[in-house]
Every structure is written in C-alpha cells, then in structure tokens.
Amino acid sequence: MKLNDLLRSLQVGFLVGAVSACTGIGPTASIFRPTSPHDQYGQSLKQAKLDQTALGTDWLSAGERALQDSLKITIPYRESGYFSANKAFAVGYRLDAQRGDRLLVKVETQGQKEAQVFIDVFALEDRVKTSLVAASKADTNVLAWEPRRTQTYLIRIQPELLRTGSYTISITREPVLSFPVKGRDSRQISSFFGVARDGGRRRHEGVDIFAPRGTPALASVDGVISGVGTSPLGGNVAFLTDNDRNIRLYYAHLDRWNVTNGQRVSIGDTVGFVGNTGNARTTGPHLHFGIYGFTDGATDPLPFIRLGRGPAKQSLLSANRLGDSVRVSAARSVVRLSPGSEGVALREVLKSTALTIIGGTESWLRVELPDGLTGYVASSATEAEKRPLRRLVLPASRPLLDAANAQAATITTLPTGAAVEVLATANAFQLVRSPDGQTGWVMVGP
C-alpha cells in the first residue's frame, strides 16, 4: 500500500474513533489513550510504524517544535498561512488571555483536497513546560474555549500529513457572561473593581452599572438562585450560582427581587430591578455586580461582561504570495517575534537576505529564513526575487544545492565559467538562477 493510501486509511479510522473523543479539557482523559485528536493521530502514525519514516518523524517533531518556537499575537487577530505536502508543518501562536474571556479560534483551509487541521491550546507554565487545556473536535476546524486562569497560552495549528493548501486563522474574544442590566453594556460601568471605599478601609468588590430605577437586572448565566435577602451594604441582594464555572454572581442595591431561593433561571431572566438600597441611598440607582469564586473570593467581573473587540481587521495576505521567495530590500531589517514594530527582535538581517513567505498579513509577513528561523518582517522592507541583483561568472565548478547548507542535496553541478543570476543571499551562500533556469544555492568563495 502506498504511503498516501495508508495515511488516508488511518485517517478514516482515526476520525471514527475521535469524533466522540475528548474535545475540551485534554488532561482529564484516560492515561490509556491520547489526550487530544492531535495525539490520537500521532499515535495512529506510531501504530503503523510511520513514525520511523522521515515524513512521520518530521510531523511529530514539527508539532513539538511549535510549542517552543511560538509567535506572539494580540487578540483579535487573523493571518494567512501555507503548508505543503512535501514538508511537515505546525505553527504556534502565543497570546495573553484572562479568566472571563471566551475565545473563538477558527481555521479555514483551501486546497485541492480537504485537510484535517488540529487545533490545540496549551497553558504555558514557564518557557519549557506546557499543559494541554483544550482541543478541537476531530471533524471540525473551530474551537471555542474559555480560559480558567489569567495567563499566557499557546494555540498550535497543525494539518495532517500529505496535504498542500493555504489557511486563514482568526482568533476573536467575547465575554463569557451576558450583560446583567437590560439595555446597557460595559460602556455604562462607572465604578470598577478594586477602587477604594470608606476612606481606604475596604476595596470595591465589583462594578457599578447605572440605569433608571426599575430597569431589569438580568441573569448572566443559566444557574440557580442561591441567596435572596438583605444586608446593610448591599440592601436587597441576590446570588446566582454558576456551577459550570464554580462562581457565584452577586446582584446588590436592588429596588426589589423577581426570584426566590432555589429557583432555576436562564440567561436573560429578570433577577430583580435596579435600585439604590443599602449603602447606596445617597447615589443614583445602579446595580452593583460582583463575582465570587467558590474557593478564591472576589474576582474582577469586568473581563466576564465587557464588550468583545469585534472581528479581526488585519488585511490578509494574497493567497498567491504564500510560499513565495522574497529578499530584504532595506539596508537592514529586523525579524520580530510578533507582527508589529514593537515586537521583540529575533534577528537583524541585511539587504538581499533570502526569505520565504509562510504566512502573515499584507503589512507583516511571517517568513522563514534559510536556517529555519521564523518570525515577522515588515512587508515594506521586502521585494520579489524575480529581478536579479547582479550577474556572476563562476570561477570554478560549483554544486547547485537545494538549500543554503553545505550538506544539502545537489540539484546539478554548474561548470566553470557558468554565468548565473544572483537573486538573494544567506551568509556564505547565494541563491542563483542558472542559464537553463534552475534555481538553487551555491557557496561563496574561490
């Protein structure tokens, strides 16, 4: 059986077994089975002994490498990318996320054949340690995920083997809870978590949302009313328990209630009505909205209810540029960890340095250097390699190599006196076009 046919038969069996597999929190899966569809696919390669082939080894290695060589982005974000059947591919996107966010990761692919893409989310415990927290289903390229901690996460994208195509990844953020006051949104919040109260003797443990007296205060989640009563500070209060997230929502200063203890409510149901009872009698009517964890006390409710930032607006790179070779046109340019001039500098590159476009946006290209380093470079600092930099007559015969590496495979041998066009450079190598139109690398020197 041909390798491609074997992989496809493995994929069919993999999909049957993985469609109902764990697709949320990976580490809770049984130790006797892989923890995500990505791992299940990798296990199927090992069972077929394809991990002993160069292509299978490269696929597994690419997935691990993406966890270390991740690129930093901010949300909302989108970019295009390219993967080839001839080279195992995986990419990691690092981002900061807060408890209270709901992130939607969507990967759209385009190619001659349908491609399964694995989306995995890892919590970064430190620079080398990662733990799987979420994974997409085996039959979809979409993942909705709620961070349970405020920290840095890594999203890994990796297509199955032997597929060529382009992809667009988009990552957006929305609040996990519905807004608790009818007709209002987070723009109407006027007092925030942590603000000093009573001359600094205590801190504000919620947010204040002003609205006319009698405005409905709404259930932000499906849950159970767990506390209706009065207190000197909160006046008429109600608690709504969200067992899925291990939190209790606190509604205070209500003019009156619309629920009773033990009542089950759905998102949008009226818990009570905005007022100014308790210690709010000298202020205008508003809802004090707080969130308390089952074990960790008050937490800032703003991330849970603030407006989303809308869709990603980065201008996508034209699909016909993906996989193209370009060179640095500026005297000097910088390859960065993230797509922006404020991104951490990975390396300074000189004019004429060769780059391969593997993704990015119109403004910032995600590139790979001849030695394998990947990062972002300003599109304005590059140019196409079609026009030669100069012509060179070889003083001696030279092997034309398929990579800028002395150990690379030889495409052909160029004879002494061959006139070649220099297209780009990479340290001791030059990318050249031979008289018969073949492109490859030659070493510089006598």
N, C-alpha and C positions, 0 to 999 in steps of 0.2 A: 504494500500500500504506500502511495506517495505521501510525503510529509504533510502536504496541504490537506489531502483527504483524511489523513489520520487526525490532524488537528480539528477538522470540521466535525468528524465523528465524536471526538472527545468533547467538543463544544456542545453538541446536541445533548449528550448525556449529562454534561455539566449543568446546562440550563434546566433540564428536567428536575435535577436534584436540588438546584439552588433557588428556584423561583420562590419556594416557600421557606427558604433559609433565613437566618437572622439578617435583618437589614437595618437595624437601629443601633443599639449599643453592642459593639462587637465583643468586648472581653467577657460578656456573660455567657457566651456559647460554651458548649461542652469541650473539655480538653481532648476528647477523642475525635474531634472534627475541626476543620479550619474555621476561623472566626469570621470570615467575610467571603463574598463571592470571588473577590480577587485571590484570596488564599486558596479557595477551593479550585479555582482554575490552575493556580500554580501547583497544587497537589496533583491535579489530573496530568499535568506535564511530567511530574516525577513518576507517577504510576506507569506512564507509558515510556519511561526512561528517556523522555525528550530533554530532561534537564542535563543529560550527558552529551547533548548535541550543542554546537556553538550557538545556534539560534535560541535554544531553550535556556542555556546558561545566561546569554545576554539579556533575555527578557527578565529573568529573576534578578539579575544584577541591576538592571535599569530601574526596577521598582524600588530596590534598596537605596540606590544612589539618589533617587528623587527625594528621599527623606532627609538626606544630608545637604544636597545642593539646591535647596528650595529658594524661590524668588519671592520678594516681599511686595505685597499689594495692599491697597486700601479699598474698602467697600463703599459704594457699588463699583464693580469693575467688570470689564469684558475685554477679551482679546481673541484673535485668531491664532491657530497653530497648524502644524503639519506633521504627519507621521508617515513613514514609508515601510512597505513590506520588507525591504532589504535591511532594515535597521531597527532593533528593539527600541521602543520609545516610552518614556514616562516623564512627567514633569510635576514638580511640587510648588504650590503657591502658599506662602506663609502670610497670615493675617492675624490681627488682634480682634477678638470678639468678646462681648460682655454677656454675662448672665442676664437674661431678659430679651436677648436678640432671637430672632428666628431667621436663619439664613437659608436661602434657596440657591442651590448650585445646579446649573443646567448646562449640559454639553450637547451640542448639535453637531453631527458629523455629516460629511458629504464625500462620496467616493463611488466608484463603480460597484462595489459590493458593500453590503451592510456591515458595520463594525460594532462589536460589543465594546463598550468603554466602561472601565471600572472606576468608580469614584469612592475614595476612602478619606475619612477625616481622622487626623491624629492630634492628640494633645501633646504639646511639646513640654516635657517636664524639665529638660535642660537641652543643651546643644546636641547631645548624642542620644538621649533617651526619649522614645515616643511611645504612646499607647493609643490603640485604636479606640475611637469613641462612636463612630457611625460609618455606615457603608450603604451605597445604593443597592437597590434590588438588581438581580441578575438580568432582568429583562427590561430595564429602563435606564436612561441616561440622565435622570433627575434625582436630586437628593434634597429633601427638606430636613433641617436639623436645628436643634436648639442647644446651644452651649449651656452646660450646667455650672460652669465656672468662668470667671473673667480671667482670660489668659491668652497666650499665643497658640494658634492652631495651624495645622498644615493640611491642605487639601491636595491629595495626589490623584492625578489623572493618568490612566494607562490603558491603551487599547489592547485587544487581543493580538496574537501573532499573525503575521502574513496578511496584513491589511494596509492599504495605502489610502490616504484621504486627508482632508482638512477638517478642522473642528473649530467651533466657536464656544468658548466657555463664558458664562455670565454668572456673577455672584451678586446677589442683592440681599438687603436686610429689611425686615419688617418687625414690629413689636409682637411679642408672643401673646399679649393680652389685648382685649378690646378696650377702648377708652371708656372710663367709668361714668362720664357725665354726658347726657344726651345733648347733641348739637354742639359739642365742644371737642377740641383736640388739644394736643400738648402745647400749642401756642398760647392757650389760656392759663397755663400754670404760672402762678406769680410768686410762689414761695417754695423753695426747694429743700431737699433732704440735707441735713447737717447744719442748717442755719441756726445760730444761737437763739435761745429762748430764755426768758426770765433772767435777763442780765448775765447770761452765760452759764447759768446753773444747769441747764439741760440743752439738748440739741433737738432740732425738729426731726421727727422720725417719719416723715412722709412728704407729700407735696400738697399744696393747696390749689384747688381749681375753682375759680369764682364763676358764679352763674346766678340768675334770678332765683329768688326763693320759690320752692316748689318744682324746680327743674328735676326730672327723674335722675336718680343715681342708679347706674345700671350694673348688672352682673358682668364682670370682665371675663369670666370663665364659666364653664359648666362645673357645678360643685354643690356643696351642702352648706346651708346657713348654720353656723356653729356657735353663734353668740349674739343675742339681741338684748340690749339693756342700756343702762345709763351710767355715766361716770362724770366726776367733776370737771375733768379736762375735755373729754370728747363729747359730752352731752349725750344725745341719742346716738348710739353706735350699733354697728352690726359687723360680724365677722363672716367671711365666706371662705370655706376650706377648699383648696385645690390639692387633692391627694396625688395627682399625677406629678406635680412639681414640688410637693412637700412644702407648700406655703399656705399662709392664711392672709386674705385680703381684708383690710380694716377700713370701714366707712365710718366717718365721725362728723359731728355737728349736724346731723340730720334733723330736719324740721319734724319729720315723722317717719315711721317704718312702713314697709309694704310687705314684709316677710315675717316668718316665725321660726323659732329654733327647730332644727331638723328638716326644714323644708329644702327640697332639691330644686335648684334653679338652673336655667340655661343662659348662655351668653345673650345679653340684651334685655333680660327680665329686669323689672324695676325692684331694686333692693329697698329704696326709700326715696326721700325727696330732700333736695338741698336746703339747708337752713343755716343757723348760726347759734345752735345750742351749746351748752357747756361754757368753756372759757372764751368762746368766740362771739359773745353777745355784743361786744364793742366794735366788731368788724362787720363787714358786709357778708351776706350769705355765701358760703362756699363749702365744698366737700374737701375734708382732709382725707387723703387716700394714702394708706400705708401698706407695706408688705412685711410679714414676719415669717421667717423660716421656722420649721418645726424644732430645729436644734440650734440655729445660729442668730436668733434675734432679728432686729430690724435690718432691712436692706433697702437700698435706694430703689424706689419704684419707677424712676424716670425711664431707664432702658426698657422696662416692660411695656410702657404705654406711649413712648414718644413716636412721632411720625417717622415712617420709613423715609429713606432718602431717594426713593423712586428708582426707575430703571437706570442701568449703567449707560453713560452717554459717550464713552470713548469711541472715536471713529475707527471702524475696523479696517484692518489691512486688506487690500485687494487679494483675493484668493490666488490670482496668477503670480503673485510675488512670493508666496510661500515656497520655500525650498530654493529660492534664487541665491546666487552668489553676488555679493557686493564688496566694495572696498571702502576704506576710510578716505574721505575727501578732504577733511580738515587737516591742518598741520598736526594736531594732536586731538584725540578724543578720549572719552572715558567710558568703559563698560561698567554699568551700575547694577546693583542688586535689585533695584526697583525702578519702575518706569517713571522717572522724573528727575529733574536736575538736583533734587535734594537727596536722591538715593545714595546709599553707601557705594563708594568707588571700589570696584573689584580689581581693575587694571587700567592703566593708561596705555593706549595704543597709538601708534604713529601713522602718518599718512601712508596710504596704499596697502595697509594691513587687510588681509582677506577675511571676510565674514560670510557666514551662511545664515540666511533668514529662516528661523524655525517657528516664528510666531510674532505676536505683538500687535500694535495699533499703527495707525498712519503716522503718529508723532514719535512713537518709541518702538523700535524694532527689538524683538527678542532674538538674539544671534548666538551662534556657536563659533568659536574661534578654532583654528586648525588643531590646537592642542586639546580641544574638548571643553574648554571653559565656556559657560553660558551666562548670559546676562542681557541687560538692555542698553541700547545705544541710541542716541538721538537720530532720527531718520534724516534730518537735515545735514548731518555730518557724514553721510554716505553717498556713494554713487554706484551706478551699474558698472560691471567689469567689461562690458562689450567693447568699449574703446580702449586699445592698448596704451599702456603707459609709455612704452618705448619698444624698440626692436633690439634684439640681442643675437649676435652670431656666436655660437658655442665654440670655445677654443679647443674643446676635446669632446669626445662622445660622452653622453650622459643618459642614464636611465630616466625615463619619464614615469614618475611614480603616481599612484592613485591617492596619496595623502602626503602631507608635509612631515614625513617621518622617514628616516634612513632605512627602517625595517619594512616600509610599505611595499606592497606588490608593484611590480614593474609592468606598466602598460605596454611599452615598447622601448627601444633604445634609439636615441637620437644621435645621428652621426656627427663627427667633427665638421664644423662649418655650417651646421644647420641654422637657418635664420628663423628665430622664434619671436613671437609677440609676448611681452611680459604684461600680465593682467593684474597681478597683485603680489604681495609679499607676505612672508611669515618667518621671521627670524632668519635662519640660514637657507631658507627655501624661497623659490619664486614660482608663482603659478604662471604657466606659459601655455600658449597655443601653438602647436607645431604647424609646419607648412601644409600638412594634409588635414588640418582642422581638429586634431586631437588635443584635448586639454588635460594637463596634469602638472605635477610638481617636479622641479629639478633643483638640486643642491647648488648653492652659490659657491664658487671657488675655482681654482685653477684646474 
